[in-house]
Amino acid sequence: MAIIDIIKENPNCTQSQMAELLGVSEKTIERDTAELQSSGIIKYEGEKKNGAWVLR
């Protein structure tokens, strides 16, 4: 839920920024966002550097 809250506040937040905000490793964020994407809860749209997270 914390990742979803971060995305609601700032859809342009990077995984590095999420890791820093939550006090976890980037690997943890990568794993969690991948799981949320495969579940259809979030989606990343756009290019790697200019994209944004979208809640579905």
PDB file of N, CA, C, O and CB in Angstrom:
ATOM      1  N   MET A   1       0.810  -1.204   0.000  1.00  0.00           N
ATOM      2  CA  MET A   1       0.000   0.000   0.000  1.00  0.00           C
ATOM      3  C   MET A   1       0.850   1.264   0.000  1.00  0.00           C
ATOM      4  O   MET A   1       0.448   2.284  -0.560  1.00  0.00           O
ATOM      5  CB  MET A   1      -0.920   0.001   1.193  1.00  0.00           C
ATOM      6  N   ALA A   2       2.004   1.203   0.615  1.00  0.00           N
ATOM      7  CA  ALA A   2       2.856   2.397   0.689  1.00  0.00           C
ATOM      8  C   ALA A   2       3.288   2.841  -0.700  1.00  0.00           C
ATOM      9  O   ALA A   2       3.350   4.040  -0.974  1.00  0.00           O
ATOM     10  CB  ALA A   2       4.092   2.127   1.562  1.00  0.00           C
ATOM     11  N   ILE A   3       3.585   1.897  -1.573  1.00  0.00           N
ATOM     12  CA  ILE A   3       3.991   2.243  -2.941  1.00  0.00           C
ATOM     13  C   ILE A   3       2.838   2.933  -3.656  1.00  0.00           C
ATOM     14  O   ILE A   3       3.047   3.922  -4.359  1.00  0.00           O
ATOM     15  CB  ILE A   3       4.439   0.979  -3.727  1.00  0.00           C
ATOM     16  N   ILE A   4       1.643   2.429  -3.485  1.00  0.00           N
ATOM     17  CA  ILE A   4       0.474   3.033  -4.117  1.00  0.00           C
ATOM     18  C   ILE A   4       0.257   4.449  -3.599  1.00  0.00           C
ATOM     19  O   ILE A   4      -0.080   5.343  -4.376  1.00  0.00           O
ATOM     20  CB  ILE A   4      -0.776   2.177  -3.867  1.00  0.00           C
ATOM     21  N   ASP A   5       0.441   4.666  -2.320  1.00  0.00           N
ATOM     22  CA  ASP A   5       0.307   6.014  -1.750  1.00  0.00           C
ATOM     23  C   ASP A   5       1.329   6.966  -2.349  1.00  0.00           C
ATOM     24  O   ASP A   5       1.011   8.117  -2.647  1.00  0.00           O
ATOM     25  CB  ASP A   5       0.465   5.972  -0.224  1.00  0.00           C
ATOM     26  N   ILE A   6       2.551   6.493  -2.525  1.00  0.00           N
ATOM     27  CA  ILE A   6       3.603   7.323  -3.122  1.00  0.00           C
ATOM     28  C   ILE A   6       3.225   7.678  -4.554  1.00  0.00           C
ATOM     29  O   ILE A   6       3.381   8.825  -4.974  1.00  0.00           O
ATOM     30  CB  ILE A   6       4.973   6.594  -3.088  1.00  0.00           C
ATOM     31  N   ILE A   7       2.729   6.698  -5.305  1.00  0.00           N
ATOM     32  CA  ILE A   7       2.345   6.940  -6.696  1.00  0.00           C
ATOM     33  C   ILE A   7       1.190   7.932  -6.767  1.00  0.00           C
ATOM     34  O   ILE A   7       1.159   8.774  -7.664  1.00  0.00           O
ATOM     35  CB  ILE A   7       1.957   5.622  -7.388  1.00  0.00           C
ATOM     36  N   LYS A   8       0.240   7.846  -5.838  1.00  0.00           N
ATOM     37  CA  LYS A   8      -0.877   8.803  -5.814  1.00  0.00           C
ATOM     38  C   LYS A   8      -0.362  10.225  -5.623  1.00  0.00           C
ATOM     39  O   LYS A   8      -0.853  11.159  -6.257  1.00  0.00           O
ATOM     40  CB  LYS A   8      -1.878   8.446  -4.691  1.00  0.00           C
ATOM     41  N   GLU A   9       0.629  10.388  -4.745  1.00  0.00           N
ATOM     42  CA  GLU A   9       1.192  11.712  -4.477  1.00  0.00           C
ATOM     43  C   GLU A   9       2.077  12.210  -5.608  1.00  0.00           C
ATOM     44  O   GLU A   9       2.046  13.389  -5.962  1.00  0.00           O
ATOM     45  CB  GLU A   9       1.985  11.685  -3.193  1.00  0.00           C
ATOM     46  N   ASN A  10       2.872  11.297  -6.177  1.00  0.00           N
ATOM     47  CA  ASN A  10       3.840  11.687  -7.201  1.00  0.00           C
ATOM     48  C   ASN A  10       3.997  10.569  -8.229  1.00  0.00           C
ATOM     49  O   ASN A  10       4.830   9.681  -8.046  1.00  0.00           O
ATOM     50  CB  ASN A  10       5.206  12.027  -6.560  1.00  0.00           C
ATOM     51  N   PRO A  11       3.208  10.597  -9.310  1.00  0.00           N
ATOM     52  CA  PRO A  11       3.288   9.547 -10.320  1.00  0.00           C
ATOM     53  C   PRO A  11       4.643   9.467 -11.025  1.00  0.00           C
ATOM     54  O   PRO A  11       4.958   8.450 -11.644  1.00  0.00           O
ATOM     55  CB  PRO A  11       2.217   9.758 -11.338  1.00  0.00           C
ATOM     56  N   ASN A  12       5.434  10.513 -10.937  1.00  0.00           N
ATOM     57  CA  ASN A  12       6.748  10.532 -11.589  1.00  0.00           C
ATOM     58  C   ASN A  12       7.867  10.043 -10.682  1.00  0.00           C
ATOM     59  O   ASN A  12       9.037  10.109 -11.059  1.00  0.00           O
ATOM     60  CB  ASN A  12       7.065  11.927 -12.061  1.00  0.00           C
ATOM     61  N   CYS A  13       7.534   9.560  -9.512  1.00  0.00           N
ATOM     62  CA  CYS A  13       8.521   9.101  -8.540  1.00  0.00           C
ATOM     63  C   CYS A  13       9.296   7.894  -9.094  1.00  0.00           C
ATOM     64  O   CYS A  13       8.704   6.961  -9.636  1.00  0.00           O
ATOM     65  CB  CYS A  13       7.831   8.735  -7.202  1.00  0.00           C
ATOM     66  N   THR A  14      10.602   7.928  -8.951  1.00  0.00           N
ATOM     67  CA  THR A  14      11.419   6.808  -9.416  1.00  0.00           C
ATOM     68  C   THR A  14      11.462   5.709  -8.365  1.00  0.00           C
ATOM     69  O   THR A  14      11.118   5.921  -7.202  1.00  0.00           O
ATOM     70  CB  THR A  14      12.845   7.280  -9.753  1.00  0.00           C
ATOM     71  N   GLN A  15      11.887   4.542  -8.796  1.00  0.00           N
ATOM     72  CA  GLN A  15      12.015   3.442  -7.853  1.00  0.00           C
ATOM     73  C   GLN A  15      13.073   3.763  -6.800  1.00  0.00           C
ATOM     74  O   GLN A  15      12.935   3.351  -5.648  1.00  0.00           O
ATOM     75  CB  GLN A  15      12.366   2.141  -8.589  1.00  0.00           C
ATOM     76  N   SER A  16      14.110   4.479  -7.169  1.00  0.00           N
ATOM     77  CA  SER A  16      15.141   4.884  -6.202  1.00  0.00           C
ATOM     78  C   SER A  16      14.547   5.792  -5.133  1.00  0.00           C
ATOM     79  O   SER A  16      14.838   5.641  -3.946  1.00  0.00           O
ATOM     80  CB  SER A  16      16.307   5.600  -6.917  1.00  0.00           C
ATOM     81  N   GLN A  17      13.721   6.727  -5.557  1.00  0.00           N
ATOM     82  CA  GLN A  17      13.086   7.642  -4.611  1.00  0.00           C
ATOM     83  C   GLN A  17      12.130   6.887  -3.686  1.00  0.00           C
ATOM     84  O   GLN A  17      12.063   7.165  -2.488  1.00  0.00           O
ATOM     85  CB  GLN A  17      12.333   8.755  -5.363  1.00  0.00           C
ATOM     86  N   MET A  18      11.391   5.929  -4.254  1.00  0.00           N
ATOM     87  CA  MET A  18      10.489   5.118  -3.429  1.00  0.00           C
ATOM     88  C   MET A  18      11.270   4.351  -2.370  1.00  0.00           C
ATOM     89  O   MET A  18      10.864   4.290  -1.210  1.00  0.00           O
ATOM     90  CB  MET A  18       9.686   4.140  -4.304  1.00  0.00           C
ATOM     91  N   ALA A  19      12.393   3.768  -2.776  1.00  0.00           N
ATOM     92  CA  ALA A  19      13.221   3.001  -1.842  1.00  0.00           C
ATOM     93  C   ALA A  19      13.707   3.892  -0.706  1.00  0.00           C
ATOM     94  O   ALA A  19      13.694   3.490   0.457  1.00  0.00           O
ATOM     95  CB  ALA A  19      14.422   2.369  -2.572  1.00  0.00           C
ATOM     96  N   GLU A  20      14.132   5.097  -1.050  1.00  0.00           N
ATOM     97  CA  GLU A  20      14.623   6.031  -0.034  1.00  0.00           C
ATOM     98  C   GLU A  20      13.499   6.442   0.920  1.00  0.00           C
ATOM     99  O   GLU A  20      13.694   6.482   2.135  1.00  0.00           O
ATOM    100  CB  GLU A  20      15.232   7.276  -0.702  1.00  0.00           C
ATOM    101  N   LEU A  21      12.341   6.742   0.374  1.00  0.00           N
ATOM    102  CA  LEU A  21      11.202   7.149   1.202  1.00  0.00           C
ATOM    103  C   LEU A  21      10.753   6.041   2.152  1.00  0.00           C
ATOM    104  O   LEU A  21      10.359   6.309   3.287  1.00  0.00           O
ATOM    105  CB  LEU A  21      10.037   7.565   0.317  1.00  0.00           C
ATOM    106  N   LEU A  22      10.814   4.804   1.684  1.00  0.00           N
ATOM    107  CA  LEU A  22      10.337   3.685   2.488  1.00  0.00           C
ATOM    108  C   LEU A  22      11.429   3.010   3.313  1.00  0.00           C
ATOM    109  O   LEU A  22      11.144   2.151   4.148  1.00  0.00           O
ATOM    110  CB  LEU A  22       9.696   2.674   1.598  1.00  0.00           C
ATOM    111  N   GLY A  23      12.678   3.402   3.076  1.00  0.00           N
ATOM    112  CA  GLY A  23      13.784   2.831   3.841  1.00  0.00           C
ATOM    113  C   GLY A  23      14.059   1.370   3.512  1.00  0.00           C
ATOM    114  O   GLY A  23      14.435   0.585   4.382  1.00  0.00           O
ATOM    115  N   VAL A  24      13.866   1.014   2.235  1.00  0.00           N
ATOM    116  CA  VAL A  24      14.144  -0.353   1.781  1.00  0.00           C
ATOM    117  C   VAL A  24      15.090  -0.290   0.587  1.00  0.00           C
ATOM    118  O   VAL A  24      15.403   0.792   0.090  1.00  0.00           O
ATOM    119  CB  VAL A  24      12.823  -1.106   1.405  1.00  0.00           C
ATOM    120  N   SER A  25      15.541  -1.451   0.133  1.00  0.00           N
ATOM    121  CA  SER A  25      16.457  -1.483  -1.003  1.00  0.00           C
ATOM    122  C   SER A  25      15.698  -1.276  -2.317  1.00  0.00           C
ATOM    123  O   SER A  25      14.486  -1.477  -2.392  1.00  0.00           O
ATOM    124  CB  SER A  25      17.225  -2.817  -1.034  1.00  0.00           C
ATOM    125  N   GLU A  26      16.437  -0.874  -3.339  1.00  0.00           N
ATOM    126  CA  GLU A  26      15.841  -0.708  -4.657  1.00  0.00           C
ATOM    127  C   GLU A  26      15.346  -2.051  -5.190  1.00  0.00           C
ATOM    128  O   GLU A  26      14.334  -2.107  -5.888  1.00  0.00           O
ATOM    129  CB  GLU A  26      16.853  -0.084  -5.632  1.00  0.00           C
ATOM    130  N   LYS A  27      16.049  -3.124  -4.865  1.00  0.00           N
ATOM    131  CA  LYS A  27      15.629  -4.467  -5.288  1.00  0.00           C
ATOM    132  C   LYS A  27      14.246  -4.794  -4.739  1.00  0.00           C
ATOM    133  O   LYS A  27      13.422  -5.384  -5.438  1.00  0.00           O
ATOM    134  CB  LYS A  27      16.649  -5.529  -4.823  1.00  0.00           C
ATOM    135  N   THR A  28      13.990  -4.414  -3.497  1.00  0.00           N
ATOM    136  CA  THR A  28      12.674  -4.652  -2.890  1.00  0.00           C
ATOM    137  C   THR A  28      11.597  -3.896  -3.653  1.00  0.00           C
ATOM    138  O   THR A  28      10.526  -4.438  -3.927  1.00  0.00           O
ATOM    139  CB  THR A  28      12.671  -4.228  -1.403  1.00  0.00           C
ATOM    140  N   ILE A  29      11.881  -2.643  -3.997  1.00  0.00           N
ATOM    141  CA  ILE A  29      10.916  -1.832  -4.748  1.00  0.00           C
ATOM    142  C   ILE A  29      10.702  -2.424  -6.136  1.00  0.00           C
ATOM    143  O   ILE A  29       9.569  -2.503  -6.610  1.00  0.00           O
ATOM    144  CB  ILE A  29      11.399  -0.364  -4.857  1.00  0.00           C
ATOM    145  N   GLU A  30      11.788  -2.842  -6.792  1.00  0.00           N
ATOM    146  CA  GLU A  30      11.661  -3.451  -8.119  1.00  0.00           C
ATOM    147  C   GLU A  30      10.760  -4.685  -8.056  1.00  0.00           C
ATOM    148  O   GLU A  30       9.884  -4.868  -8.901  1.00  0.00           O
ATOM    149  CB  GLU A  30      13.052  -3.831  -8.679  1.00  0.00           C
ATOM    150  N   ARG A  31      10.980  -5.514  -7.063  1.00  0.00           N
ATOM    151  CA  ARG A  31      10.178  -6.732  -6.909  1.00  0.00           C
ATOM    152  C   ARG A  31       8.712  -6.382  -6.631  1.00  0.00           C
ATOM    153  O   ARG A  31       7.806  -6.960  -7.233  1.00  0.00           O
ATOM    154  CB  ARG A  31      10.743  -7.610  -5.767  1.00  0.00           C
ATOM    155  N   ASP A  32       8.487  -5.442  -5.726  1.00  0.00           N
ATOM    156  CA  ASP A  32       7.118  -5.076  -5.353  1.00  0.00           C
ATOM    157  C   ASP A  32       6.369  -4.393  -6.495  1.00  0.00           C
ATOM    158  O   ASP A  32       5.192  -4.677  -6.714  1.00  0.00           O
ATOM    159  CB  ASP A  32       7.138  -4.163  -4.138  1.00  0.00           C
ATOM    160  N   THR A  33       7.031  -3.501  -7.223  1.00  0.00           N
ATOM    161  CA  THR A  33       6.352  -2.835  -8.343  1.00  0.00           C
ATOM    162  C   THR A  33       6.076  -3.841  -9.465  1.00  0.00           C
ATOM    163  O   THR A  33       5.046  -3.751 -10.133  1.00  0.00           O
ATOM    164  CB  THR A  33       7.209  -1.648  -8.877  1.00  0.00           C
ATOM    165  N   ALA A  34       6.977  -4.790  -9.678  1.00  0.00           N
ATOM    166  CA  ALA A  34       6.745  -5.827 -10.692  1.00  0.00           C
ATOM    167  C   ALA A  34       5.520  -6.663 -10.328  1.00  0.00           C
ATOM    168  O   ALA A  34       4.715  -7.014 -11.190  1.00  0.00           O
ATOM    169  CB  ALA A  34       7.989  -6.738 -10.837  1.00  0.00           C
ATOM    170  N   GLU A  35       5.393  -6.972  -9.053  1.00  0.00           N
ATOM    171  CA  GLU A  35       4.236  -7.741  -8.586  1.00  0.00           C
ATOM    172  C   GLU A  35       2.941  -6.945  -8.760  1.00  0.00           C
ATOM    173  O   GLU A  35       1.925  -7.494  -9.186  1.00  0.00           O
ATOM    174  CB  GLU A  35       4.418  -8.138  -7.110  1.00  0.00           C
ATOM    175  N   LEU A  36       2.981  -5.652  -8.429  1.00  0.00           N
ATOM    176  CA  LEU A  36       1.807  -4.795  -8.599  1.00  0.00           C
ATOM    177  C   LEU A  36       1.433  -4.650 -10.077  1.00  0.00           C
ATOM    178  O   LEU A  36       0.253  -4.586 -10.424  1.00  0.00           O
ATOM    179  CB  LEU A  36       2.066  -3.411  -7.983  1.00  0.00           C
ATOM    180  N   GLN A  37       2.446  -4.601 -10.940  1.00  0.00           N
ATOM    181  CA  GLN A  37       2.182  -4.503 -12.375  1.00  0.00           C
ATOM    182  C   GLN A  37       1.569  -5.797 -12.909  1.00  0.00           C
ATOM    183  O   GLN A  37       0.629  -5.755 -13.702  1.00  0.00           O
ATOM    184  CB  GLN A  37       3.476  -4.178 -13.136  1.00  0.00           C
ATOM    185  N   SER A  38       2.089  -6.929 -12.486  1.00  0.00           N
ATOM    186  CA  SER A  38       1.553  -8.207 -12.975  1.00  0.00           C
ATOM    187  C   SER A  38       0.150  -8.462 -12.441  1.00  0.00           C
ATOM    188  O   SER A  38      -0.624  -9.198 -13.053  1.00  0.00           O
ATOM    189  CB  SER A  38       2.477  -9.361 -12.578  1.00  0.00           C
ATOM    190  N   SER A  39      -0.178  -7.859 -11.306  1.00  0.00           N
ATOM    191  CA  SER A  39      -1.523  -7.978 -10.740  1.00  0.00           C
ATOM    192  C   SER A  39      -2.495  -6.987 -11.380  1.00  0.00           C
ATOM    193  O   SER A  39      -3.699  -7.038 -11.128  1.00  0.00           O
ATOM    194  CB  SER A  39      -1.478  -7.759  -9.228  1.00  0.00           C
ATOM    195  N   GLY A  40      -1.967  -6.089 -12.208  1.00  0.00           N
ATOM    196  CA  GLY A  40      -2.814  -5.117 -12.884  1.00  0.00           C
ATOM    197  C   GLY A  40      -3.199  -3.924 -12.036  1.00  0.00           C
ATOM    198  O   GLY A  40      -4.139  -3.204 -12.374  1.00  0.00           O
ATOM    199  N   ILE A  41      -2.491  -3.700 -10.942  1.00  0.00           N
ATOM    200  CA  ILE A  41      -2.819  -2.593 -10.037  1.00  0.00           C
ATOM    201  C   ILE A  41      -2.176  -1.289 -10.498  1.00  0.00           C
ATOM    202  O   ILE A  41      -2.788  -0.223 -10.422  1.00  0.00           O
ATOM    203  CB  ILE A  41      -2.368  -2.921  -8.610  1.00  0.00           C
ATOM    204  N   ILE A  42      -0.939  -1.385 -10.975  1.00  0.00           N
ATOM    205  CA  ILE A  42      -0.239  -0.203 -11.485  1.00  0.00           C
ATOM    206  C   ILE A  42       0.329  -0.514 -12.863  1.00  0.00           C
ATOM    207  O   ILE A  42       0.423  -1.671 -13.275  1.00  0.00           O
ATOM    208  CB  ILE A  42       0.894   0.242 -10.511  1.00  0.00           C
ATOM    209  N   LYS A  43       0.700   0.544 -13.558  1.00  0.00           N
ATOM    210  CA  LYS A  43       1.316   0.413 -14.873  1.00  0.00           C
ATOM    211  C   LYS A  43       2.286   1.573 -15.047  1.00  0.00           C
ATOM    212  O   LYS A  43       2.019   2.681 -14.581  1.00  0.00           O
ATOM    213  CB  LYS A  43       0.239   0.393 -16.017  1.00  0.00           C
ATOM    214  N   TYR A  44       3.402   1.328 -15.711  1.00  0.00           N
ATOM    215  CA  TYR A  44       4.341   2.403 -16.009  1.00  0.00           C
ATOM    216  C   TYR A  44       4.182   2.764 -17.470  1.00  0.00           C
ATOM    217  O   TYR A  44       4.343   1.915 -18.346  1.00  0.00           O
ATOM    218  CB  TYR A  44       5.811   1.992 -15.686  1.00  0.00           C
ATOM    219  N   GLU A  45       3.868   4.016 -17.733  1.00  0.00           N
ATOM    220  CA  GLU A  45       3.668   4.481 -19.101  1.00  0.00           C
ATOM    221  C   GLU A  45       4.733   5.485 -19.480  1.00  0.00           C
ATOM    222  O   GLU A  45       5.135   6.320 -18.669  1.00  0.00           O
ATOM    223  CB  GLU A  45       2.280   5.094 -19.269  1.00  0.00           C
ATOM    224  N   GLY A  46       5.186   5.398 -20.718  1.00  0.00           N
ATOM    225  CA  GLY A  46       6.177   6.341 -21.216  1.00  0.00           C
ATOM    226  C   GLY A  46       7.559   5.745 -21.209  1.00  0.00           C
ATOM    227  O   GLY A  46       7.752   4.556 -20.954  1.00  0.00           O
ATOM    228  N   GLU A  47       8.517   6.601 -21.496  1.00  0.00           N
ATOM    229  CA  GLU A  47       9.908   6.181 -21.543  1.00  0.00           C
ATOM    230  C   GLU A  47      10.466   6.032 -20.139  1.00  0.00           C
ATOM    231  O   GLU A  47       9.897   6.524 -19.165  1.00  0.00           O
ATOM    232  CB  GLU A  47      10.745   7.177 -22.344  1.00  0.00           C
ATOM    233  N   LYS A  48      11.575   5.351 -20.063  1.00  0.00           N
ATOM    234  CA  LYS A  48      12.176   5.075 -18.764  1.00  0.00           C
ATOM    235  C   LYS A  48      12.457   6.347 -17.964  1.00  0.00           C
ATOM    236  O   LYS A  48      12.194   6.388 -16.762  1.00  0.00           O
ATOM    237  CB  LYS A  48      13.458   4.297 -18.950  1.00  0.00           C
ATOM    238  N   LYS A  49      12.978   7.370 -18.606  1.00  0.00           N
ATOM    239  CA  LYS A  49      13.331   8.601 -17.889  1.00  0.00           C
ATOM    240  C   LYS A  49      12.205   9.625 -17.847  1.00  0.00           C
ATOM    241  O   LYS A  49      12.219  10.519 -17.001  1.00  0.00           O
ATOM    242  CB  LYS A  49      14.539   9.227 -18.522  1.00  0.00           C
ATOM    243  N   ASN A  50      11.238   9.511 -18.738  1.00  0.00           N
ATOM    244  CA  ASN A  50      10.183  10.522 -18.813  1.00  0.00           C
ATOM    245  C   ASN A  50       8.787   9.953 -18.570  1.00  0.00           C
ATOM    246  O   ASN A  50       7.790  10.619 -18.852  1.00  0.00           O
ATOM    247  CB  ASN A  50      10.220  11.194 -20.158  1.00  0.00           C
ATOM    248  N   GLY A  51       8.709   8.752 -18.059  1.00  0.00           N
ATOM    249  CA  GLY A  51       7.416   8.119 -17.855  1.00  0.00           C
ATOM    250  C   GLY A  51       6.807   8.443 -16.511  1.00  0.00           C
ATOM    251  O   GLY A  51       7.343   9.228 -15.729  1.00  0.00           O
ATOM    252  N   ALA A  52       5.659   7.809 -16.261  1.00  0.00           N
ATOM    253  CA  ALA A  52       4.966   8.006 -14.998  1.00  0.00           C
ATOM    254  C   ALA A  52       4.193   6.737 -14.639  1.00  0.00           C
ATOM    255  O   ALA A  52       3.795   5.966 -15.512  1.00  0.00           O
ATOM    256  CB  ALA A  52       4.015   9.228 -15.075  1.00  0.00           C
ATOM    257  N   TRP A  53       3.993   6.543 -13.357  1.00  0.00           N
ATOM    258  CA  TRP A  53       3.199   5.428 -12.854  1.00  0.00           C
ATOM    259  C   TRP A  53       1.735   5.799 -12.969  1.00  0.00           C
ATOM    260  O   TRP A  53       1.350   6.946 -12.738  1.00  0.00           O
ATOM    261  CB  TRP A  53       3.573   5.077 -11.382  1.00  0.00           C
ATOM    262  N   VAL A  54       0.922   4.817 -13.330  1.00  0.00           N
ATOM    263  CA  VAL A  54      -0.519   5.015 -13.459  1.00  0.00           C
ATOM    264  C   VAL A  54      -1.212   3.946 -12.647  1.00  0.00           C
ATOM    265  O   VAL A  54      -0.894   2.762 -12.758  1.00  0.00           O
ATOM    266  CB  VAL A  54      -0.977   4.971 -14.950  1.00  0.00           C
ATOM    267  N   LEU A  55      -2.168   4.371 -11.821  1.00  0.00           N
ATOM    268  CA  LEU A  55      -2.986   3.411 -11.074  1.00  0.00           C
ATOM    269  C   LEU A  55      -4.125   2.960 -11.977  1.00  0.00           C
ATOM    270  O   LEU A  55      -4.737   3.769 -12.673  1.00  0.00           O
ATOM    271  CB  LEU A  55      -3.536   4.036  -9.739  1.00  0.00           C
ATOM    272  N   ARG A  56      -4.397   1.686 -11.959  1.00  0.00           N
ATOM    273  CA  ARG A  56      -5.465   1.164 -12.824  1.00  0.00           C
ATOM    274  C   ARG A  56      -6.744   1.005 -12.075  1.00  0.00           C
ATOM    275  O   ARG A  56      -7.746   0.578 -12.649  1.00  0.00           O
ATOM    276  CB  ARG A  56      -5.072  -0.157 -13.429  1.00  0.00           C
TER     277      ARG A  56
END
